[in-house]
Amino acid sequence: MSLDVKKARWVRKTEDGVYTIEPQSVLARTGLICNSCGIKTGCPIYKVVEKAEPHADVHIRTCQRYVPILSFRKPFIGLNQSSFNTMRAGTTWMDRLEIGKTVALVGADDGEIIRFMKVRKLYSGDFDAMVAKHSMFNHLAMGGKPVDKVGEILRKSYGHFLNEQSKLTAIYLEPVADDDQIREKVLRGRASKEEA
């Protein structure tokens, strides 16, 4: 085993007596990618991070196991349907997701998991065209809201973020075969943490 002598020059002691190789600007950044992951409490990687926390500042900024979260506001309308879409402002979700990716549907207010689903299709385009084409399969419409009200609800939700050039992404979701098992594992992880 060889030691990195050059990097040893970068090591410094912080005010609280801990040694670090990170500059202050990096140390000031907080948050793990784990904190916005749908399987955080059931993830074996996060369990290792938790064990290390009393002794070391662990930073995880990338993860192959990451499960994106899609947040929803109460009342949760149509989220119990077998398949539906959710529409999100912008096109970021086109880059963030891929067909076949598992996602966690969570409550926007509390971050509690509603269910896990899989991405079936992704579409993006101009706001009005997307609303016209995809509203009938939106969870709101499938949950009983009038199809012609979906665009109005989206405009109200996104408000000042929207303008004439706004884009919209429709994320079509389908059930995950092992939704109950995933949810149980995540909840079991959360329960074991609360017991400790």
Secondary structure, DSSP 8 states (H G I E B T S, - for coil): ----HHHHTT-EE-TTS-EESS-HHHHH----GGGG-TTGGG-HHHHHHHHHTTT--------TT---EEEE-SS--STTSSSEEEEEESSHHHHH--TT-EEEEEETTT--EEEEEEEEEEEEEEHHHHHHHHGGGBHHHHTT--GGGHHHHHHHHHGGG--TT-EEEEEEEEE-TTHHHHHHHHHHHHHHHHH-
